[in-house]
Amino acid sequence: MALARPGRTPDRSESRAAMDDEYDVIVLGTGMKDTLLSGLMSVAGKKVLHMDRNSYYGGESASLNLNQMFEKYGNGEKPPAELGSSRDYNIDLIPKFMMASGKLVRMLLYSKTTHYLEFKQIDGSFVYNKGKVHKVPVTETEALASGLMGLWEKRRFRNFLIYVQEYDAANASTHKGRDLSRLSSADLIKDFGLQQETVDFIGHAIALNHNDEYLTKPAAELVKRCQLYSLSLAQYGKSPYIYPLYGLGELPQAFSRLSAVHGGVYMLNKKVDKIEYDESGRVCGVTSEGETAKCKMVIGDPSYFLADGKVKQVGQVIRMVCIMSHPVPNTNNSDSCQIIIPQSQVGRQNDIYITCLGASNSVAPAGKYIVIVSSTVETAEPVKELSPALKLLGKPDKIFALLNNVYVPANDFAKDGCFITSSFDASSHFESSVNDVLAVYEQIMSTLPPEERKLIDLDHLPAQE
């Protein structure tokens, strides 16, 4: 059986030989979530066949050059010469930053996928408040200097920061009489007398919650999220985020290399005609171009299961991809940054996210920037919903509008052997996406005999090399 290495597609004879074989797992789609699961299953010793209908890695989380972007979303237009060379662009369809001490980095270290990647720190993290963009304060010094708060509020916020940084779930002396497993986030915040604007950037720009539902949940989770932000910031200093050079499309390729090293077979540009099921309704293979590869389970992104009725739509995400000749105003001329617009600041139910990347991230030519605005759709006019963010950018050279449906699994995985990832949400960080991967991974492990289970304990993995 021939091994198809990432970066090339097997020839017809190789493809036929691979399809005639039998696998423990067939993975459909080469998005970040699917390739991560493919890599984990290969490392666990499973025989894996990985297929993608596209001719490139990444699926909906791919990074496209300028020509590909115009071909896919340009409505017949050609790239104007003033935008520069197509090959200098790596435009993320779904922009997400990585927390320096977050779960995805830990999984990269666990799987040794960092050997295939290079990273650069994101220059700054900002929050929108009362019509202005402010740097997110996360240290005592920054809190005292921030224009977000008045003098007395700065002191209250400083006291909150000290409490969060000193809190240790295992050390009762740091709890100050509070039981954070029972105390809600709203009650903890009330204890410190913090104002609504301060609550906004704590809950959304530091704890990275998508909306205000967190306020009714145990405060322990809010503190844990704030500590992750602080720990990630301490890694490098300017912001808590890092990003792979040449775009997020590098992540699926890195996980694909990991799988290939452990014997995984890859097929790009391979149409999936049908997922096969036996008499009991359990998956038993995948058919492509008249050939069927047999398997014990299938992992895949939702788009491969639409015809089988195994997923349901739960919403939409709108993303505006802007090519600009200047950095985002009021971000200290940052070559790369994130801005979070908390929902309450613009009368919405969900936050709006702005990501900016430039030449230093190897995603655009010198003097050009890729800025992507995203949020969960709430009305019949999704583009209009992003207007508060678009007003902050200045005039772009080119805008692409991307509207994506959001799907979640609606099947019984234990019965049918189909393990389906959820669509990417609108957030500009990876923490929720990795939670989805881990949930699917645990589902898979729960169906295997005890001797074959290999659960990952992220809490005891290194945060950096």
C-alpha positions in Angstrom: 0.0 0.0 0.0 1.4 3.4 -1.0 1.7 6.2 1.4 0.4 9.6 0.2 2.5 12.2 2.0 1.1 15.7 2.7 1.9 17.9 -0.2 1.1 15.5 -3.1 -1.9 13.5 -4.2 -1.4 9.8 -4.9 -1.6 8.6 -8.6 -4.5 6.5 -9.8 -2.8 3.1 -9.0 -1.9 4.2 -5.5 -5.4 5.5 -5.0 -7.0 2.3 -6.1 -4.7 0.2 -3.8 -5.5 2.5 -0.8 -9.3 2.3 -1.5 -9.2 -1.5 -1.6 -7.8 -1.7 1.9 -9.5 -1.8 5.3 -8.9 0.8 8.0 -9.6 1.4 11.7 -10.6 5.0 10.9 -11.5 7.0 7.8 -11.3 10.7 8.3 -13.2 13.0 6.0 -12.0 16.6 5.5 -8.6 18.2 6.3 -9.7 21.0 8.5 -7.8 21.7 11.7 -10.2 19.7 13.9 -10.2 16.7 11.6 -6.5 16.5 11.0 -5.8 16.9 14.7 -8.1 13.9 15.4 -6.4 12.0 12.5 -3.0 12.7 14.1 -4.1 11.6 17.5 -5.6 8.4 16.1 -2.5 7.6 14.2 -0.3 8.2 17.2 -2.6 5.8 19.1 -1.7 3.1 16.6 -4.8 3.2 14.5 -4.7 2.6 10.7 -6.0 5.8 9.2 -7.2 6.8 5.7 -7.7 10.6 5.3 -9.8 12.0 2.4 -10.7 15.5 1.3 -12.8 16.6 -1.7 -10.6 19.7 -2.0 -7.3 19.9 -3.8 -5.7 21.8 -0.8 -5.4 21.2 3.0 -7.5 23.0 5.5 -11.1 22.6 4.4 -13.1 25.5 5.8 -10.0 26.5 7.9 -7.7 26.7 4.9 -5.3 29.6 4.1 -5.7 30.8 0.5 -3.5 32.8 -1.8 -4.9 35.9 -3.5 -5.8 34.1 -6.8 -7.6 31.3 -4.9 -9.5 33.9 -2.8 -10.7 35.8 -5.9 -11.6 32.5 -7.6 -13.7 31.4 -4.6 -15.2 34.7 -3.4 -14.5 37.3 -6.0 -17.7 37.0 -8.1 -15.7 36.7 -11.3 -13.3 39.6 -10.6 -9.5 39.3 -11.1 -7.0 40.5 -8.5 -5.9 44.0 -9.2 -2.2 44.5 -9.7 -1.9 47.0 -6.9 -2.6 44.2 -4.4 0.7 42.6 -5.2 1.7 39.0 -5.9 -0.8 36.3 -5.2 1.9 34.0 -3.7 2.6 36.5 -1.0 -0.8 36.0 0.5 -2.0 33.4 2.9 -5.6 34.5 3.8 -7.3 32.6 6.6 -10.9 31.7 5.9 -11.5 31.3 9.6 -9.0 33.4 11.6 -8.2 32.2 15.1 -5.3 33.0 17.4 -3.7 30.5 19.8 -3.3 31.2 23.5 0.4 30.8 24.3 -0.4 28.5 27.3 -3.7 27.2 25.9 -5.0 23.7 25.1 -4.0 23.8 21.4 -0.4 24.6 22.2 -0.3 21.8 24.7 -1.7 19.4 22.2 0.9 20.6 19.6 3.6 19.9 22.2 2.1 16.5 23.2 2.0 15.4 19.6 5.4 17.0 18.7 3.7 18.8 15.8 5.6 21.9 16.8 8.6 20.4 14.8 6.7 21.3 11.6 5.6 24.8 12.5 7.0 28.3 13.2 5.1 30.8 15.3 5.1 34.6 15.9 3.6 36.5 18.8 0.6 38.7 18.1 1.5 42.3 18.9 -1.5 43.4 20.9 -4.9 42.7 22.4 -7.5 45.4 22.5 -11.1 45.9 23.6 -13.8 48.3 22.4 -15.4 50.5 25.0 -17.7 53.6 24.5 -16.7 54.0 20.9 -12.9 53.8 21.4 -10.3 51.0 21.2 -8.2 50.4 24.3 -5.4 48.0 25.2 -6.6 45.2 27.4 -5.1 45.8 30.9 -4.0 42.6 32.6 -1.4 43.7 35.1 -1.5 46.0 38.0 0.6 48.6 36.2 -1.6 48.5 33.1 -4.7 48.7 35.2 -3.5 51.9 36.8 -2.5 53.5 33.5 -5.6 52.4 31.5 -8.0 54.9 30.0 -10.8 52.4 30.4 -11.5 53.2 34.0 -11.6 56.0 36.5 -9.3 56.2 39.5 -11.5 54.4 42.0 -12.5 51.7 39.5 -8.8 51.1 38.7 -8.3 50.3 42.4 -11.2 47.9 42.4 -10.0 46.2 39.2 -6.5 45.9 40.7 -7.9 44.2 43.8 -9.8 41.8 41.4 -6.6 41.0 39.5 -4.6 40.3 42.7 -7.3 37.9 43.9 -7.4 36.1 40.5 -3.6 35.8 40.3 -3.3 34.5 43.9 -6.3 32.1 43.8 -5.4 28.4 44.0 -8.2 26.0 44.1 -6.2 23.6 46.2 -5.2 26.3 48.8 -8.1 27.4 50.9 -6.2 30.4 52.3 -6.3 32.0 48.8 -10.1 31.7 48.6 -10.7 34.6 51.0 -13.8 32.9 52.3 -15.4 32.4 48.9 -16.5 29.1 47.4 -16.1 29.7 43.7 -17.8 26.4 42.8 -21.0 27.8 44.2 -20.5 31.5 43.8 -21.6 32.8 40.4 -19.3 34.9 38.2 -21.8 37.8 38.7 -21.7 37.5 42.4 -17.9 37.4 42.5 -17.7 40.6 40.3 -20.3 42.2 42.6 -18.1 41.5 45.6 -15.4 43.7 44.0 -17.9 46.4 43.1 -16.8 46.5 39.4 -18.7 48.7 36.9 -20.4 47.3 33.7 -17.6 48.5 31.4 -15.0 46.7 33.5 -17.1 43.6 33.6 -17.3 43.7 29.8 -13.6 43.5 29.2 -13.0 41.0 32.0 -15.6 38.6 30.8 -15.1 39.0 27.0 -11.5 40.3 26.3 -9.7 38.5 29.1 -11.9 35.5 30.0 -12.9 35.2 26.2 -16.5 34.4 26.8 -18.7 34.7 23.6 -21.6 36.3 25.4 -22.9 37.0 29.0 -24.1 33.5 29.8 -20.9 33.0 31.9 -22.3 35.4 34.5 -24.7 32.8 35.8 -22.1 30.0 35.9 -19.7 29.2 38.8 -17.0 31.8 39.3 -14.3 29.2 39.3 -14.5 29.0 35.5 -14.1 32.8 35.1 -11.1 32.8 37.4 -9.5 29.9 35.5 -10.0 31.7 32.2 -8.5 34.9 33.5 -5.5 32.9 34.9 -5.0 31.3 31.4 -4.9 34.8 29.8 -2.4 36.0 32.4 -0.2 32.9 32.1 -0.2 33.2 28.3 0.7 36.8 28.5 3.6 36.1 30.8 5.1 33.8 28.1 6.1 36.6 25.8 4.9 39.9 27.2 3.1 41.9 24.5 -0.1 39.7 24.1 -1.2 36.2 25.1 -1.6 35.1 21.5 0.7 33.4 19.0 0.1 32.5 15.4 1.7 30.2 12.8 3.7 31.8 10.1 2.1 31.4 6.6 -1.4 31.2 8.1 -3.6 28.7 9.9 -3.5 26.3 6.9 -0.1 25.3 8.2 -1.8 23.6 11.2 -3.7 21.0 9.2 -0.6 20.3 7.1 1.4 19.8 10.3 -1.1 17.3 11.8 -1.2 15.6 8.4 2.5 15.1 8.5 2.2 13.7 12.0 -0.4 11.2 10.8 1.7 10.3 7.7 4.8 9.6 9.9 2.7 7.0 11.8 1.4 5.4 8.6 -1.7 7.5 7.7 -2.7 7.6 4.1 -3.9 10.9 2.6 -6.0 11.6 -0.5 -6.7 15.2 -1.6 -9.1 16.0 -4.5 -10.9 12.8 -3.6 -14.7 13.1 -4.0 -16.7 11.3 -1.3 -19.8 9.8 -3.1 -21.3 7.9 -0.2 -20.8 6.9 3.4 -21.7 3.2 3.7 -23.7 1.6 6.6 -24.5 -2.0 7.4 -27.9 -3.5 8.2 -27.7 -2.2 11.8 -27.0 1.3 10.7 -23.3 1.3 11.7 -20.7 2.8 9.3 -18.7 0.2 7.4 -17.0 2.1 4.6 -16.7 5.1 2.3 -17.3 5.0 -1.5 -15.4 7.3 -3.9 -15.5 7.0 -7.7 -16.9 3.5 -7.6 -14.4 2.2 -5.1 -15.2 1.5 -1.4 -12.7 1.6 1.5 -13.8 -0.4 4.5 -13.6 1.0 8.1 -14.7 0.6 11.7 -15.4 4.3 12.2 -15.6 7.6 10.4 -14.5 11.0 11.7 -15.4 14.1 9.7 -16.5 17.7 9.5 -20.3 18.3 9.2 -20.3 19.0 5.5 -19.7 15.3 4.8 -22.8 14.2 6.8 -25.5 16.6 5.5 -27.0 14.1 3.1 -27.2 11.5 5.9 -29.1 13.8 8.2 -26.6 13.3 11.0 -26.0 17.1 11.7 -28.3 20.0 12.4 -27.8 23.7 11.7 -27.8 25.9 14.7 -26.9 29.3 13.3 -24.6 31.2 10.9 -21.3 33.1 11.1 -20.6 36.2 9.0 -16.9 37.1 8.3 -15.7 40.1 6.3 -12.2 39.6 4.9 -10.5 43.0 4.3 -7.3 43.6 2.5 -5.9 46.9 3.7 -2.9 49.1 3.1 -2.7 50.3 6.7 -2.9 48.8 10.2 -6.1 49.1 12.2 -6.2 52.6 13.6 -5.7 53.2 17.4 -3.8 49.9 17.9 -0.4 51.5 18.2 0.4 50.7 14.6 0.3 47.0 15.5 1.3 44.7 12.6 -0.9 42.1 14.2 -3.6 42.4 16.8 -7.0 41.3 18.1 -9.9 43.6 19.0 -13.0 42.3 20.8 -16.2 44.3 20.8 -18.3 43.1 23.7 -21.9 42.5 22.9 -23.4 45.0 25.3 -21.2 47.8 23.8 -23.1 47.6 20.5 -26.5 46.2 21.6 -25.9 42.7 20.4 -26.3 39.2 21.9 -22.8 38.1 20.6 -19.4 39.7 20.5 -17.8 41.0 17.3 -14.1 40.0 16.7 -11.5 41.8 14.7 -8.2 40.0 13.7 -5.4 41.8 12.0 -2.3 40.2 10.4 0.5 41.6 8.3 3.7 40.8 6.5 5.5 39.9 9.7 3.2 36.9 9.9 3.9 35.9 6.3 0.3 36.3 5.2 0.6 39.4 3.1 3.2 41.4 1.2 4.9 44.3 2.8 2.6 47.2 3.4 -0.6 45.1 3.2 -2.7 43.8 6.0 -5.4 41.1 6.3 -8.2 42.2 8.7 -11.1 39.9 9.3 -14.2 40.9 11.2 -16.5 38.1 12.4 -19.6 37.5 14.5 -22.6 35.2 15.0 -25.5 36.2 12.7 -28.5 37.6 14.6 -30.6 39.3 11.9 -31.5 39.0 8.2 -28.8 41.6 7.4 -25.5 39.9 8.6 -23.2 42.4 6.9 -24.9 45.3 8.5 -24.4 43.7 11.9 -20.6 44.2 11.5 -20.8 47.9 10.8 -19.6 48.9 14.3 -16.3 47.0 13.6 -16.0 48.0 10.0 -16.1 51.7 11.0 -13.0 51.2 13.1 -10.9 50.0 10.2 -10.6 52.9 7.7 -11.0 52.3 4.0 -10.0 48.8 2.8 -8.6 48.0 -0.6 -10.9 45.0 -1.0 -13.6 43.2 1.0 -14.9 39.7 0.7 -18.1 38.6 2.5 -18.2 35.0 3.8 -21.4 33.6 5.3 -21.0 30.1 6.8 -23.7 27.8 8.3 -22.9 26.4 11.7 -23.6 22.7 12.2 -23.4 20.4 15.2 -23.7 16.6 15.4 -27.2 15.2 15.8 -26.4 11.5 15.6 -25.8 8.6 18.1 -22.1 8.1 17.7 -22.0 4.9 19.8 -24.6 3.4 17.5 -23.5 4.5 14.0 -19.7 4.9 14.5 -19.7 8.4 13.0 -17.7 11.0 15.0 -18.6 14.5 13.8 -16.9 17.7 14.7 -18.9 21.0 15.0 -18.5 23.9 12.6 -16.1 26.7 13.7 -17.7 29.5 15.8 -17.1 33.2 15.3 -14.5 33.6 18.1 -11.0 34.7 17.2 -9.2 32.2 19.4 -8.9 28.4 19.4 -10.0 27.4 23.0 -13.6 26.4 22.1 -12.4 24.6 19.0 -10.0 22.4 21.0 -12.7 21.7 23.5 -14.7 20.3 20.6 -11.8 18.2 19.4 -11.3 16.8 22.9 -15.0 16.0 23.3 -15.0 14.0 20.0 -11.7 12.3 21.0 -13.3 11.2 24.3 -16.4 10.0 22.5 -14.1 7.8 20.3 -12.2 6.5 23.3 -15.4 5.6 25.1 -16.4 3.2 22.4 -13.0 1.3 22.4 -12.0 -1.6 24.7 -10.3 -0.3 27.9 -6.9 -1.6 26.7 -7.1 0.6 23.6 -8.0 3.8 25.3 -5.4 6.6 25.4 -6.9 9.7 27.0 -4.9 12.9 27.0 -4.6 14.8 30.3 -3.9 18.4 29.2 -3.6 19.7 32.7 -0.4 17.7 33.1 1.2 18.5 29.7 3.8 21.2 29.3 2.7 24.7 28.3 5.8 25.4 26.3 9.0 23.7 25.2 
